[in-house]
Amino acid sequence: MAFSHRHVVEDCMGLLQLFNDGTVFRSKDIQFNQPSPTPHDHLVQFKDYLFNKKFNLHLRLYKPKFINNEKLPVVMFLHGGGFCFGSRAWPHLHGCCVRLAASLHAVVMAPDYRLAPEHRLPAAVDDGVEALRWMQRQGLGEHGEDAWVSQGVDFDRVFAVGDSSGGNIAHHLAVQLGSGSREMEPVRVRGYVLMGPFFGGVVRTRSEVGPSEQMLTLEMLDRFWRLSMPIGESRDHPLANPFGPKSPNLEHVKLDPILVIVGGNELLKDRAEDYARRLKELGKNIEYVEFEGKEHGFFTHDSYSEAADEVLQMLKRFILENSS
């Protein structure tokens, strides 16, 4: 009689488990601290669209309700979650996008992307590209039956804002599309904002060594990489480490402007700072801002804090400076 030796090899807080036979358990019962309606809910309308039929991926499009015959910039919001968690429908991410649309007076596009370990990298990056291709189709007038999608949208002013793993995706989009994102016309991405970007590497940084954050430990970061990297690859893989031993040389890659925002108490702080410093040394247009005492995800987890207000002012300025 054969005994089954099926057992858990990776466990993310009991919400996501990878078994030795490659099967995955993913909880459908994640408890959220449900935020009350935001002060801006009445100012914003939103709709969901299928942007990738093959993988059944949806995005959520947000628009301010009051648009006076103007063309609004587009903010593509890429959520975080260590490449393993997250959805446009999660309450705090939805609330964050409502805040972005209302406060920036912008159209916000929040795509889902395939999650690891069922879909390891580069799946999430590929899905980010596909979301932009969906937007390109709308800009070319291929919106099918729903003309609302393109009403009041300035496809020539698109900004990618990525939080955590979304920040990592934003970096790879910036490199892949290059300056001016010509292959996406009439969509033009004019700048990238990386909030606490999820980068990795084999050699530890000082901030990674600790102390741990309230919600995040080095053990969790390592687990996310093990679950999301192509099997057999290390944290120095180009998808994790932009300046790893096998990563592309970015010296001659033309990049649109980049803004890096990070909390001073983040485990990932040193990687974000090093990323910005190295790109600056290569002559790229990059700005680095650190919020003292803040931890990972401080903007998305509390989009109405004083710090979030400051972030929104920075985003307004960044959009304005890079719109002409």
C-alpha positions, -999 to +999 in steps of 0.1 A: +000+000+000+015+034-011+015+063+013+011+098+001+039+121+010+023+153-002+033+181+021+036+219+021+070+233+010+061+270+011+034+286+034+024+323+031+005+330+063-018+300+055-033+320+027-011+306+000+006+272+001+028+254-024+030+216-021+059+194-030+039+180-060+036+215-075-001+220-065-012+252-049-038+261-023-050+297-025-075+309+001-106+327-011-114+339+024-089+367+030-102+390+058-098+427+050-101+456+074-129+469+053-124+506+049-156+528+052-166+546+020-139+570+011-145+608+010-141+606-028-164+577-037-191+601-050-166+619-073-154+588-092-171+562-114-155+529-125-160+499-147-143+466-152-131+453-185-116+420-198-082+430-213-067+395-218-091+368-228-065+340-229-058+344-192-092+359-182-075+390-168-096+421-160-087+457-153-107+485-136-110+519-152-117+549-129-128+583-141-137+615-123-175+620-127-171+657-137-150+661-169-156+694-187-147+686-223-111+680-212-086+653-219-073+637-187-039+621-181-039+583-175-024+567-144-017+530-148-017+516-113+002+484-108-006+468-074+018+451-050+017+418-032+051+401-038+039+389-072+018+364-052-012+384-039-034+413-049-063+423-071-080+454-084-110+444-063-092+444-029-108+471-008-076+491+001-064+490-035-098+500-049-098+529-024-063+539-034-073+541-070-104+562-062-081+586-043-057+588-073-085+595-098-102+622-077-071+639-063-050+639-096-081+645-117-069+616-139-082+584-155-068+555-135-063+520-151-057+492-125-050+459-142-048+425-125-019+403-135-012+366-132+001+356-098+028+333-087+035+305-080+009+293-105+024+318-130+060+327-123+078+357-137+079+371-163+041+365-165+033+396-144+055+418-166+040+404-198+005+412-184+016+448-177+025+451-214-008+435-224-028+460-203-010+489-222-018+471-255-055+471-245-052+508-239-036+512-273-065+494-289-089+519-272-068+548-285-070+534-320-108+533-317-111+496-313-132+499-281-161+478-294-194+488-279-183+509-250-173+544-261-170+555-224-135+540-223-119+566-245-141+596-236-120+624-220-088+603-221-055+617-232-037+587-246-006+608-251-001+614-214+002+580-196+021+575-163+028+541-148+026+540-110+037+508-094+036+498-057+061+471-045+060+443-070+041+467-092+071+490-090+093+462-102+069+457-132+070+495-138+109+493-141+107+465-166+081+483-186+103+514-187+133+493-200+112+473-224+093+502-239+122+527-239+118+565-242+086+576-259+071+541-259+068+543-297+055+507-302+024+517-281+012+547-302-011+565-298-004+556-261+026+574-248+040+566-214+058+598-202+070+587-168+072+559-142+067+561-104+081+533-083+068+531-047+089+508-025+099+488-056+103+451-049+139+444-060+161+416-047+196+403-047+217+376-032+240+399-012+220+414+017+217+452+021+219+469+055+181+477+056+172+441+047+191+428+077+167+446+099+149+455+120+118+439+105+088+460+096+055+456+114+040+438+084+070+425+065+100+404+074+130+393+054+118+357+056+086+368+038+105+387+011+127+357+004+096+335+003+080+358-023+111+355-045+112+317-042+075+315-052+078+340-081+112+335-097+115+310-126+123+277-109+160+272-101+168+310-104+183+331-076+174+366-064+201+379-088+180+370-118+175+401-140+137+401-131+146+406-094+179+425-095+181+453-121+219+455-115+226+418-111+255+399-128+233+389-157+211+420-159+212+441-190+235+471-191+212+502-189+238+527-199+226+531-235+189+524-228+169+555-232+144+558-203+115+581-196+117+601-163+114+579-131+104+589-096+112+566-067+093+569-035+103+548-004+096+547+033+127+553+055+119+521+076+114+498+046+135+466+044+137+474+007+149+510+012+186+504+004+178+486-028+155+515-040+182+541-030+209+521-048+187+517-079+181+555-081+218+563-075+230+540-102+206+552-128+215+588-119+252+579-124+242+566-158+227+600-166+191+590-164+163+614-153+155+599-119+144+614-086+145+597-052+123+606-023+124+590+012+096+593+037+112+592+072+097+566+095+074+551+069+071+514+062+063+494+030+030+502+013+024+533+034+006+550+005-017+522-006-026+510+029-036+545+041-044+567+011-058+595+032-028+600+056-007+632+057+021+613+040-003+602+012-013+638+007+024+646+002+028+617-022-002+630-043+014+665-045+046+648-058+026+629-084+008+660-095+041+678-100+056+648-118+026+646-142+027+683-148+065+685-154+064+656-179+032+664-198+046+689-223 
